[in-house]
Amino acid sequence: MRWNMGKLFNPRSYSVFKFINTERKDIMSIQPEGEDLRKAVKWISEERKSNPGKNLNQLVEEACLKFDLKPADADFLSRFIIENQA
């Protein structure tokens, strides 16, 4: 039996499959939206208790890297921490 690769691989069906898989990945996410941001705030709070003299900007940068925050979440975290530093 001879295989005709043109019939087996259809670029259109591949793009649909790729779209379905990326959408399914979003649906099957275990963490709720914003969970990383909550974890970052909690982590910074714990770090401030254990190292009170540590620079807040440095803590925010570390939290952004540690929890892989989106740019919008990183901006919010920075403002939130600086406004509530008392």
C-alpha positions as a Python dict, from the first residue, in 0.01 Angstrom:
ca = {
    (1, 'M'): (0, 0, 0),
    (2, 'R'): (133, 339, -92),
    (3, 'W'): (69, 644, 128),
    (4, 'N'): (-22, 975, -23),
    (5, 'M'): (116, 1233, 223),
    (6, 'G'): (-82, 1512, 62),
    (7, 'K'): (-406, 1356, 180),
    (8, 'L'): (-278, 1263, 527),
    (9, 'F'): (-151, 1607, 621),
    (10, 'N'): (-395, 1887, 568),
    (11, 'P'): (-260, 2225, 689),
    (12, 'R'): (-612, 2349, 759),
    (13, 'S'): (-693, 2060, 989),
    (14, 'Y'): (-361, 2112, 1170),
    (15, 'S'): (-441, 2476, 1242),
    (16, 'V'): (-783, 2380, 1377),
    (17, 'F'): (-625, 2112, 1596),
    (18, 'K'): (-366, 2361, 1718),
    (19, 'F'): (-643, 2611, 1804),
    (20, 'I'): (-843, 2348, 1992),
    (21, 'N'): (-536, 2242, 2192),
    (22, 'T'): (-443, 2597, 2293),
    (23, 'E'): (-801, 2670, 2396),
    (24, 'R'): (-820, 2344, 2591),
    (25, 'K'): (-497, 2435, 2772),
    (26, 'D'): (-662, 2755, 2896),
    (27, 'I'): (-973, 2567, 3007),
    (28, 'M'): (-777, 2301, 3193),
    (29, 'S'): (-571, 2550, 3393),
    (30, 'I'): (-553, 2444, 3756),
    (31, 'Q'): (-495, 2786, 3912),
    (32, 'P'): (-775, 3044, 3915),
    (33, 'E'): (-716, 3380, 3752),
    (34, 'G'): (-500, 3606, 3970),
    (35, 'E'): (-374, 3327, 4197),
    (36, 'D'): (-10, 3408, 4114),
    (37, 'L'): (-69, 3769, 4214),
    (38, 'R'): (-216, 3662, 4549),
    (39, 'K'): (79, 3431, 4608),
    (40, 'A'): (321, 3715, 4526),
    (41, 'V'): (154, 3951, 4776),
    (42, 'K'): (166, 3681, 5043),
    (43, 'W'): (530, 3603, 4966),
    (44, 'I'): (631, 3969, 4988),
    (45, 'S'): (446, 4001, 5319),
    (46, 'E'): (634, 3702, 5460),
    (47, 'E'): (966, 3831, 5328),
    (48, 'R'): (907, 4172, 5487),
    (49, 'K'): (846, 4006, 5824),
    (50, 'S'): (1163, 3799, 5804),
    (51, 'N'): (1380, 4075, 5646),
    (52, 'P'): (1232, 4413, 5747),
    (53, 'G'): (1520, 4615, 5602),
    (54, 'K'): (1501, 4468, 5252),
    (55, 'N'): (1429, 4709, 4967),
    (56, 'L'): (1063, 4695, 4856),
    (57, 'N'): (1143, 4744, 4489),
    (58, 'Q'): (1383, 4451, 4503),
    (59, 'L'): (1118, 4236, 4670),
    (60, 'V'): (865, 4326, 4400),
    (61, 'E'): (1113, 4240, 4125),
    (62, 'E'): (1193, 3905, 4287),
    (63, 'A'): (822, 3826, 4328),
    (64, 'C'): (753, 3911, 3962),
    (65, 'L'): (1022, 3666, 3852),
    (66, 'K'): (936, 3399, 4107),
    (67, 'F'): (563, 3394, 4023),
    (68, 'D'): (599, 3481, 3652),
    (69, 'L'): (359, 3773, 3670),
    (70, 'K'): (214, 3941, 3365),
    (71, 'P'): (319, 4305, 3313),
    (72, 'A'): (-21, 4436, 3427),
    (73, 'D'): (-3, 4224, 3744),
    (74, 'A'): (353, 4341, 3807),
    (75, 'D'): (243, 4706, 3784),
    (76, 'F'): (-47, 4643, 4020),
    (77, 'L'): (178, 4460, 4267),
    (78, 'S'): (430, 4744, 4269),
    (79, 'R'): (162, 5008, 4333),
    (80, 'F'): (-15, 4793, 4592),
    (81, 'I'): (301, 4721, 4793),
    (82, 'I'): (426, 5080, 4786),
    (83, 'E'): (84, 5222, 4885),
    (84, 'N'): (48, 4971, 5171),
    (85, 'Q'): (402, 4973, 5305),
    (86, 'A'): (302, 5107, 5647),
}
